[in-house]
Structures are given as C-alpha cells and as structure tokens.
Amino acid sequence: MYMPVSRQAEQLKSGVDIGSTIHQKNNCSSTWNRINFQPVTLGEQALYQNLTQKLHELYDRDHLGMHAKVLKFHEGLEKQYARCHDYCLFHLLAGSTALDNYQQFDFPHPDSVETFVNTEYYRRFAVE
C-alpha cells in the first residue's frame, strides 16, 4: 500500500508502527529497517524519490545513452563492492527492488549513486 511521505511523517509522530503497514512500490524506501529496527529517515525517502524522478527524466531524454552510462557505473560498483546488493541506491540503478533490510543507503564518495545521478542530471539539463 502506498502512503504519501507527509502521512508517514504524521504516523511517525503519533508513534504508529508504520513499518508493518507500508509497502511502497520499492521496498527500499519503506519506513522501517527490519534488521536493526531503526527508523529510516524521511530524508532518505525524499532523496530516493528525487533521484528516481531525475533518472526517469534522463532516460526520457536519451534512453540508450543513459542506459550505457548507468550500466557502466553499475558494473563498476559490482566490481568494487562485493556486497553491493546491500546498498539501497544500487537497486535504484538496476531498476530492481531492494529488500527492506538493506545495510547501507548509498556508497561513499566518489562512488555515490546520488552524486552520479545528480552529475548526469545537471550535465544534461544545465545546458538548456
């Protein structure tokens, strides 16, 4: 069941366990980390949604070119990080669904998915 971030914030403030009630389209952005039972920040959810939107716009502009860039970056992460599937934003690049129990949100700089997406986005749209 999808629940807007604003509604999730209201339920978090009221103390409702929303981890068992929310299963968004991508489980990675769910509000409850089931391994450590720590709340995932609403900032991570907002960032995930923002990066998803940017990727959609980039693919809409140049599908094949963007796919080649994402694939190259994705493969580099796989080679460098043995446990790359434990990172939430790795699944954003792959278009796969991360488990609720991801260990890390993003890779450290310079391998950050956030940095990669934002760099490609600003390169593409800053020219206009």
C-alpha positions in Angstrom: 0.0 0.0 0.0 1.5 3.4 -1.0 1.3 6.1 1.6 2.5 9.7 0.9 5.6 10.8 2.9 3.5 13.5 4.7 1.1 10.8 6.0 4.1 8.7 7.1 5.5 11.6 9.0 2.2 12.1 10.8 2.1 8.5 11.8 5.7 8.5 12.9 5.0 11.5 15.2 2.0 9.7 16.6 4.1 6.6 17.4 2.3 4.2 15.0 4.4 1.3 13.8 4.1 2.0 10.1 6.8 -0.4 9.2 4.4 -3.3 9.1 1.7 -1.3 7.2 3.7 0.3 4.4 5.0 -1.5 1.4 5.7 1.1 -1.2 6.3 0.4 -4.8 10.0 0.0 -4.0 10.5 -1.7 -0.6 13.8 0.2 -0.3 12.0 3.3 0.6 9.9 1.7 3.3 10.0 3.4 6.7 11.4 0.6 8.8 14.7 -1.1 8.6 13.9 -4.6 9.7 17.4 -5.7 10.5 18.3 -3.1 13.1 14.7 -1.9 13.8 15.8 1.7 13.3 13.6 4.2 11.5 14.8 5.1 8.1 14.9 8.8 7.7 12.2 10.6 5.8 15.2 12.4 4.2 16.3 9.1 2.6 12.8 8.5 1.3 12.7 12.0 -0.2 16.2 11.6 -1.7 15.2 8.2 -3.2 12.1 9.7 -4.8 14.1 12.7 -6.1 16.8 10.5 -7.7 14.1 8.3 -9.2 12.4 11.3 -10.9 15.8 12.5 -12.2 16.6 9.1 -13.7 13.2 9.0 -15.4 13.8 12.4 -16.9 17.3 11.4 -18.1 16.1 8.2 -19.7 13.3 10.1 -21.4 15.8 12.5 -23.0 18.3 9.9 -24.2 17.3 6.3 -23.3 20.2 4.4 -24.9 22.9 6.9 -23.9 21.7 7.0 -20.3 21.4 3.2 -20.2 25.0 2.9 -21.3 26.2 5.3 -18.6 24.2 3.6 -15.9 25.3 0.2 -17.0 29.0 1.2 -16.9 28.6 2.8 -13.4 26.6 -0.2 -12.1 29.2 -2.7 -13.3 31.9 -0.7 -11.7 30.1 -0.8 -8.4 29.7 -4.6 -8.7 33.4 -5.0 -9.3 34.4 -2.7 -6.5 31.9 -3.7 -3.8 31.4 -7.4 -3.1 28.3 -6.7 -1.1 26.9 -4.0 -3.5 23.4 -5.5 -3.2 23.3 -4.4 0.4 23.1 -0.8 -0.7 19.6 0.7 -1.3 20.6 3.1 -4.2 22.4 0.2 -6.0 18.9 -1.2 -6.7 17.7 2.2 -7.9 20.3 2.0 -10.7 19.4 -1.6 -11.5 15.7 -1.0 -11.5 15.3 -3.8 -9.0 13.6 -3.8 -5.7 15.8 -3.7 -2.7 15.0 -5.7 0.4 13.7 -3.9 3.5 16.9 -4.9 5.2 19.5 -3.0 3.2 22.6 -2.3 5.2 23.6 1.0 3.6 21.7 3.7 1.8 24.4 4.9 -0.6 28.1 4.2 -1.5 30.8 6.6 -0.2 32.0 9.3 -2.4 33.2 9.1 -5.3 31.1 6.0 -5.8 27.9 7.6 -4.6 24.8 6.9 -6.7 23.4 10.3 -5.6 26.5 12.0 -7.0 26.3 10.1 -10.2 22.7 10.8 -10.9 22.9 14.5 -9.9 26.0 15.0 -12.1 24.4 13.4 -15.1 21.2 15.4 -14.5 23.0 18.7 -14.2 25.2 18.0 -17.2 22.1 17.2 -19.3 19.7 19.9 -18.1 22.1 22.8 -17.3 22.9 23.3 -21.0 19.3 24.2 -21.7 
